[in-house]
Amino acid sequence: MKKVFTLIAALVLGFNLTAQTYEQVIVTPDSLHLYFHGCSPHGERVSVTNHTSEDLVINRCYAENFIVEFLYEGENIAETGFVVPIGESAGFEVYATPTLKQENDIYGTIFIDTDFGVYTIALYYETTYGIEEHAAGFYIAPVPANDFVNITGENLGKVSIYNAIGQRVEEFDTGGDNLRIPTSDYPNGIYFVRTAQGETRRFIIAH
C-alpha cells in the first residue's frame, strides 16, 4: 500500500495560458484541493485539456522537494512523458510525498512541463494531521466542504470558526448536538472548528 500523508493542493496557474492568442492548454484538478492523509492508497485527479492546433507533449511532471507521480492508467508518466492529442483531455491520478522528513507543514509547487509552456499547481503538504484531531469528540462533514458544513457532537455549546492564520471568522451558540454552517461565502482554504470544551478539528472549503 502506498504510504502518503496529507496533501492539499490548490490550482494557481494553468487557466488560459496560451501559446498563441487562439490556442490554450487547460490544467485542472477535479477539485480545488487534492487531499491525502494516513495510508490512503488513492490519488486525486488532475486533467490536462489540449485546445491547441497540434498534439500537446507533456515532457515531465515534477516538484521541488517532493516526489511526484502522475499516473495514467496505472503508468507513471512523470519522467517518461505523455502526448495529449488535439482537442482531447487526459486524466491523471496524482501523488506527492516530500523527499525530506519535516515536522512542519510544507508548501510546494507541481510543475507540468509541456511544449506549450510550464503549468503549475501549488500544493500544501500537511504533516500535523495527528492524534489530537482524531481524539476530538465531534465530527465534520463533508470534507472538503462547498456550500455547507455539518458539525456533530455531544453538547457542542459555543462553536468558533477560525481561518488558517488564526482569525476568528464566526461564532455560534449551538444549544445542542448539531450545527449546520453555510460556507458558500467563505473563501477557499483551511479552517478550524473549536468547541466550548477546547477541542479542535480542521476542515477544508473548496468551491
Buried (B, 14 or more C-beta within 10 A) or exposed (E): EEEBBBBBBBBEBBEEBEBEEEBBBBBBBEBBBBBBBEEBEEBBBBBBBBBBEEEBBBBBBBBEBBEBBBBBEEEBBBEEEBEBEEEEEBBBBBBBBBEEEEEEBBEBBBBBBBBBEEBBBBBBBBBEBEEEBEEBEBEBEEBBBBEEBEBEBEEBBEBBBBBEEEEEBEEBEBEEEEBEBEBEEBEBBBBBBBBEBEBBBBBBBBB
